């Protein structure tokens, strides 16, 4: 997609639309993997004994760490791909499979999709500061989101693409902070059933995005025109 934007003779309005589309694709892909909706109950559980001020501070520090981790992998992602000899179609298909797994977990939020094991949660309860581990890593910026960000870097075609992906990362981070900050009120207002319905609706959209990623990688690898 970015190659087309770079090579096509587009006027100003068309460029804005093209870059807006890139931002939406980047944002939705990353948000589906981070899935802060699923992180909300875990966050509440791990901070159950915290005062409201301490809970807010923990959410702020966790999302700052999350932003730092994802930005680092955005900047060094292409070097990682070149080192291991991974092709662009390969990373697109792998990213699609990761997103598909996330979408499937969102469609079945009560039976799958746990980012932390029971042992991890028990260990976290005994820590003084849980903002980096396990909140930032692996709950918010785990292997799946890191892989998707590396995929962004592999498809970036110039500084503008990197800036757009960085803005989408920042947007996901800010939204994650807001959801964590408001998690007590949100879960109290809509209940666990309401949260499950929202997660499943988003899971369907995520599955559609993952299929498109996989089809894009296959068609590029076999040079199929569609």
ABEGO torsion letter per residue (X at the ends): XAAAAAABBBBAAAAAAAAAAAAAAAAAAAAAAAGAAAAAAAAAAAAAABBAAAAAAAAAAAAAAAAAAAAAAAAAAAAAAAAAGBBAAAAAAAAAAAAAAAAAAAABAAABGBABBAAAAAAAAABABAAAOAAAOAAABBAAAAAAAAAAAAABBEAAAAAAAAAAAAAAAAAAAAAAAAAAAAAAAAEAAAAAAAAAAAAAAAAAAAAAAAAAAAAAAAGBBX
